[in-house]
Amino acid sequence: MREYEVIIIYEAGLSDEALEAQVESLKGFLTREEAELLEVQKWGKRRLAYEIKKKREGFYVLFRVTGKPSLIQALDRHLKFAEVVLRYLAVEVKPAVRSQSEKATTGAATTEAGGERS
């Protein structure tokens, strides 16, 4: 099983209920594909760097999942036809990258707790 991070930009005009329905739909899809959902982070509405489908804002959601390598192809087929999805990106998280990011966040936590960095 591999770990992936999937960032999806949904249309900003979605209501909270419609956005939650989209997130639940993706959770159901991941369950059918035998993937394990590790985390969902709703980053909120943000301004896009450039127009996508004549939209200037989008609602960002990050999914961390583990699954088979074939999961990304299935996810691509699933999201390609969703009208409310402006863009999506799925990347594999390598173990070395994961451990470096964990070290960076623990180092930042000690700095915030009052430690000084030189």
C-alpha positions as a LaTeX table, in Angstrom:
\begin{tabular}{lrrr}
\hline
Residue & $x$ (\AA) & $y$ (\AA) & $z$ (\AA) \\
\hline
Met1 & 0.00 & 0.00 & 0.00 \\
Arg2 & 1.23 & 3.46 & $-0.89$ \\
Glu3 & 0.41 & 6.78 & 0.73 \\
Tyr4 & $-0.98$ & 9.59 & $-1.40$ \\
Glu5 & $-2.00$ & 13.20 & $-0.90$ \\
Val6 & $-4.85$ & 14.36 & $-3.10$ \\
Ile7 & $-5.74$ & 18.05 & $-3.32$ \\
Ile8 & $-9.06$ & 18.87 & $-4.95$ \\
Ile9 & $-10.29$ & 22.35 & $-5.84$ \\
Tyr10 & $-14.08$ & 22.47 & $-5.85$ \\
Glu11 & $-16.17$ & 25.35 & $-7.22$ \\
Ala12 & $-16.44$ & 28.12 & $-4.63$ \\
Gly13 & $-20.18$ & 28.53 & $-5.26$ \\
Leu14 & $-21.04$ & 25.23 & $-3.60$ \\
Ser15 & $-23.10$ & 25.39 & $-0.43$ \\
Asp16 & $-21.68$ & 23.83 & 2.73 \\
Glu17 & $-24.10$ & 20.89 & 2.35 \\
Ala18 & $-23.13$ & 20.33 & $-1.30$ \\
Leu19 & $-19.43$ & 20.45 & $-0.45$ \\
Glu20 & $-19.93$ & 17.98 & 2.39 \\
Ala21 & $-21.86$ & 15.72 & $-0.01$ \\
Gln22 & $-18.90$ & 15.83 & $-2.43$ \\
Val23 & $-16.47$ & 14.92 & 0.37 \\
Glu24 & $-18.72$ & 12.05 & 1.50 \\
Ser25 & $-19.03$ & 10.87 & $-2.11$ \\
Leu26 & $-15.24$ & 10.71 & $-2.41$ \\
Lys27 & $-15.01$ & 8.86 & 0.91 \\
Gly28 & $-17.45$ & 6.28 & $-0.45$ \\
Phe29 & $-15.43$ & 5.97 & $-3.65$ \\
Leu30 & $-12.24$ & 5.39 & $-1.64$ \\
Thr31 & $-13.98$ & 2.68 & 0.40 \\
Arg32 & $-15.10$ & 0.92 & $-2.80$ \\
Glu33 & $-11.51$ & 1.07 & $-4.09$ \\
Glu34 & $-10.25$ & $-0.53$ & $-0.83$ \\
Ala35 & $-8.29$ & 2.57 & 0.12 \\
Glu36 & $-7.88$ & 3.83 & 3.67 \\
Leu37 & $-8.65$ & 7.48 & 4.37 \\
Leu38 & $-6.09$ & 8.87 & 6.82 \\
Glu39 & $-7.07$ & 12.53 & 6.98 \\
Val40 & $-9.31$ & 15.18 & 5.43 \\
Gln41 & $-8.38$ & 18.86 & 5.71 \\
Lys42 & $-10.74$ & 21.54 & 4.44 \\
Trp43 & $-8.52$ & 24.50 & 3.61 \\
Gly44 & $-11.41$ & 26.77 & 2.74 \\
Lys45 & $-12.15$ & 29.19 & $-0.08$ \\
Arg46 & $-9.11$ & 30.76 & $-1.74$ \\
Arg47 & $-8.42$ & 32.97 & $-4.70$ \\
Leu48 & $-6.94$ & 31.09 & $-7.66$ \\
Ala49 & $-3.70$ & 32.23 & $-9.29$ \\
Tyr50 & $-5.47$ & 32.20 & $-12.66$ \\
Glu51 & $-8.97$ & 31.54 & $-13.96$ \\
Ile52 & $-10.06$ & 27.93 & $-14.24$ \\
Lys53 & $-13.32$ & 27.29 & $-16.10$ \\
Lys54 & $-14.01$ & 31.05 & $-15.81$ \\
Lys55 & $-13.83$ & 30.87 & $-11.99$ \\
Arg56 & $-11.55$ & 33.05 & $-9.83$ \\
Glu57 & $-12.05$ & 31.25 & $-6.49$ \\
Gly58 & $-12.14$ & 27.66 & $-5.36$ \\
Phe59 & $-12.61$ & 25.58 & $-2.23$ \\
Tyr60 & $-9.53$ & 23.49 & $-1.43$ \\
Val61 & $-9.73$ & 20.07 & 0.26 \\
Leu62 & $-6.75$ & 17.81 & 1.06 \\
Phe63 & $-7.20$ & 14.04 & 1.37 \\
Arg64 & $-4.43$ & 11.77 & 2.71 \\
Val65 & $-5.06$ & 8.16 & 1.71 \\
Thr66 & $-3.30$ & 4.83 & 1.41 \\
Gly67 & $-4.11$ & 2.45 & $-1.38$ \\
Lys68 & $-2.93$ & 0.34 & $-4.28$ \\
Pro69 & $-1.04$ & 1.94 & $-7.17$ \\
Ser70 & $-4.14$ & 1.50 & $-9.35$ \\
Leu71 & $-6.04$ & 3.88 & $-7.03$ \\
Ile72 & $-4.69$ & 6.97 & $-8.80$ \\
Gln73 & $-5.99$ & 5.85 & $-12.20$ \\
Ala74 & $-9.40$ & 5.07 & $-10.74$ \\
Leu75 & $-9.44$ & 8.42 & $-8.91$ \\
Asp76 & $-8.54$ & 10.20 & $-12.14$ \\
Arg77 & $-11.48$ & 8.55 & $-13.92$ \\
His78 & $-13.80$ & 9.42 & $-11.03$ \\
Leu79 & $-12.83$ & 13.11 & $-10.73$ \\
Lys80 & $-12.48$ & 13.82 & $-14.45$ \\
Phe81 & $-16.25$ & 13.84 & $-14.94$ \\
Ala82 & $-17.24$ & 15.67 & $-11.74$ \\
Glu83 & $-18.57$ & 19.05 & $-12.86$ \\
Val84 & $-17.91$ & 20.78 & $-9.53$ \\
Val85 & $-14.19$ & 19.84 & $-9.53$ \\
Leu86 & $-12.04$ & 22.60 & $-11.01$ \\
Arg87 & $-8.67$ & 20.86 & $-10.58$ \\
Tyr88 & $-7.11$ & 18.01 & $-8.66$ \\
Leu89 & $-3.63$ & 16.72 & $-8.03$ \\
Ala90 & $-2.59$ & 13.39 & $-6.54$ \\
Val91 & 1.00 & 12.76 & $-5.47$ \\
Glu92 & 2.65 & 9.81 & $-3.78$ \\
Val93 & 4.25 & 10.58 & $-0.43$ \\
Lys94 & 7.61 & 8.83 & $-0.21$ \\
Pro95 & 8.74 & 7.56 & 3.24 \\
Ala96 & 11.90 & 9.74 & 3.26 \\
Val97 & 9.88 & 12.86 & 2.46 \\
Arg98 & 7.34 & 12.00 & 5.15 \\
Ser99 & 10.03 & 11.64 & 7.85 \\
Gln100 & 11.68 & 14.94 & 6.84 \\
Ser101 & 8.36 & 16.80 & 7.03 \\
Glu102 & 7.65 & 15.26 & 10.45 \\
Lys103 & 11.04 & 16.44 & 11.69 \\
Ala104 & 10.39 & 19.93 & 10.35 \\
Thr105 & 7.03 & 20.18 & 12.11 \\
Thr106 & 8.41 & 18.95 & 15.44 \\
Gly107 & 11.29 & 21.42 & 15.14 \\
Ala108 & 8.83 & 24.24 & 14.49 \\
Ala109 & 6.77 & 23.18 & 17.50 \\
Thr110 & 9.77 & 23.44 & 19.84 \\
Thr111 & 10.64 & 26.85 & 18.40 \\
Glu112 & 7.12 & 28.09 & 19.03 \\
Ala113 & 7.27 & 26.74 & 22.57 \\
Gly114 & 9.96 & 29.23 & 23.49 \\
Gly115 & 13.16 & 27.71 & 22.16 \\
Glu116 & 15.50 & 29.90 & 20.15 \\
Arg117 & 16.95 & 28.99 & 16.78 \\
Ser118 & 20.24 & 30.31 & 15.58 \\
\hline
\end{tabular}
